[in-house]
Amino acid sequence: MSKIEEFNTYRQKMNERILSQDNKVLKRFFSLDNQTYTEGALDVKTKELLGLVASMVLRCDDCISYHLGTAHELGTTTEEIFEVFSIANLVGGSICIPHTRRAVEFWDELSDSDAKHQK
């Protein structure tokens, strides 16, 4: 299983498990998160890229992977992603470099999967 499939499968499984409980606060938080990334004064792609910067600065690899996957689905280019990485590293400092390495690896796998599907 690829890193992408492993991440998405685990995330879906655990989100379903969490939401299967009748916990109003968690359900509302998940709903708020979903609502935040919808079209508004900022377009969805911009919001995802902002989420990616914040996730890198906060050093959350799961969040980074999620935002990379969504940004990829939205047609974000590699050049755009590397500009996001540069902002995150500038804001977050050198502590973001290991997360950038893993983010580049995940992005490359997303890009490679596109190339395989186009053949």
Secondary structure, DSSP 8 states (H G I E B T S, - for coil): --HHHHHHHHHHHHHHHHHHS--HHHHHHHHHHHHHTSSSSS-HHHHHHHHHHHHHHTT-HHHHHHHHHHHHHTT--HHHHHHHHHHHHHHH-GGGHHHHHHHHHHHHHHHHHHHHHH-
